[in-house]
């Protein structure tokens, strides 16, 4: 099964300082791998018109429902999430994280998960700029993200 993240409305390559945000330049976004935070999937510039990541995952039926597992899914059983990591890229190409968004899988309706298992694809659609014009962070649940089966 695959989990596809379709993101739009990226905040740009620089953001000014503000409340609870230090400001940054050279902004990029990526998906971090569980247990290997330096292994980045699909590093995208913060001014891209959109970004898409496709992650492999395995649905496992448990007494509590379907638990999605995979190399890019963080957290424990039935509390999984995807880390969208925001960072800066310096002249040497080094990525330094300054903020993360947790795309919470426990917020997906169980009927949508069942339909995704049947189709082989779960899709998340979201914008990546918060209300202040900064990179989206914190736990992301509906209505900030829309989930559907492919």
C-alpha positions, 0 to 999 in steps of 0.5 A: 500500500502507498501513502501519498502526500499532496501539498500546496501553498508552500511558505517560500524560501524565507520567513521573517521572525515573529511570535514563536518563530525565529525566522529563516532563509533557505527553507526546504521541506522533506519527510524524515525516516523513522529512526534515521532523521538524517535520511530525507525523502524528497527534499523540496524548496519552500517556494515550490508550487507544490510537493508530493511524497509517496511512502510505502506502508503496510496495513496490519489488522489488529483488534483496535483496527488497522495500524499502518506501518512503514519506514517513514511512519513514526510513533507507536501502534495506532498513534502513527504520524509522518514528520514533515520536517522544515529546515534550512539548506546551507551553501554546502547542502546541509539540512538543519531542521528548525520546525516539524509538522506531524501528519497524524494518521490516527485522525484518518476516518477508519472507513477511509483507511479501509477504502485505502487498504482496498484501493492500495492508496491513502491520500493526504492533501494539505497546505503547508503555510500556517495562518501567519505565513510561516511553515506549518507545524505541530500536529496536523489533523482535519480540517487542515488535512483532507484524507481520501482513498485512491 
